[in-house]
Amino acid sequence: MPENRPPSEHLPSPLIGAERRELLLREAVRQGLLDPEETPLAAFLDLDAVTGTVAALHAAFPAALDVRHAFAAKANPLGPVLRRLRALGMGCEVASPGEFAQALAAGFPPELIVLDSPAKTRRELALALDLGVTVNIDNWQELARIDALLAGRRSAARIGVRINPQVGGGSIAAMSTATATSKFGIPLADAGNATRLIEAFRARPWLTELHCHVGSQGVDLDLMATGVAATAAFAERINRELGRRQVTGLDIGGGLPVNFADDRIAPGWDAYVDRLRTHAPVLFDGRYRLTTEFGRSVLAKSGFIASYIEYTKEAGGRPIAIGHAGAQVATRTVFMPDSWPLRISAHHPSGRTKHGTPVPQDVAGPCCFAGDLIARARPLPRLDPGDLICLLDCGAYYPSNHFSYNSLPEPPVHGATTTPTGTVHFTPLRPAQPLEALLTPTPA
């Protein structure tokens, strides 16, 4: 089987680690991107690390295969980030009118855009068909809409059906999309659906793809690969019963879990591809075009959020450090701390790493409710007013999906690159939202 994986020592290595983060943080302070009065909160994305991660993703799949890696825009839809990923050879998966517009604005050609959503409007569908964007149909009623839109016309769009292989869920229910009662896709094991789908493909030669997505964080690789294998097996069944190779594309979704426990990238792309080889070897013989939809795993390890500590206090004998990063930038962590714990590093005001005996302390955000805690009783060097903390592994979702509680403005997001000599350059990915932008005029 042809391969495009170079020897492991030559694979691009994402530049992640405490030393790298400290370098970027100290430079951000020195260059005035963090300031206790003007900019007490900012997010950073290591663009060199992103380049390495994307290269590793491409290298994990055999070069002989026709694979389109479509970044899941929901993970970070900032325009400069999407443009960067496009330049690195990725496509874009979108799941809303906003993401669709952002992908087009970022310059993704229609043939590299995949439209997923359980609630596509007729207008969205018509635009996708007009442009030639790939569409994954979610349900029977949407299939009927496509029938009506295609009546008497042709489209260059690749059109498929999302199925739910119903292989079960992982440890986080909200991230599991292939349970028996998931809202996504047509449930394959429900009575009559498999036969009905085969007849739908028989009557519609323009249906040429199948799509599945088992879930993301909390879903193990074998469960993911089992769902893909069930989808591939159903594609084979359709083609066999129709007596022709009508299904020629498989969208295997994304969802590679991210390691939030330390700096290791585990699991990696190679590990996932190995599971796919075991469970669904048909993917690797070249008979199907493949699409992936990774999001969080492409960016998470490459980003962090930095916040100054404004005040410290004690309550009930426990130290509390209050800063500017809370539910507005770490929504999932605040509301589901057991499922989405974040690592935190402590730094002096200069950005230099703070050392000392760890003291269990709460790290609180600025939102006006008691549960706005980034960490509870977290052992850290004792934090003082003016210190900096970094929330780690925050390159996806956290900085770009703002929760406007208390009308807290969006913080700036900066991209970082370094020269071979170690000089750090920052590029604005999103400016800080000015307070004036929150003052919507009242209609007369």
Summary of the structure (lengths in Angstrom):
residues: 444
radius of gyration: 23.2
end to end distance: 69.2
largest distance: 73.5
contacts: 1498
relative contact order: 0.15
helix: 33%
strand: 24%
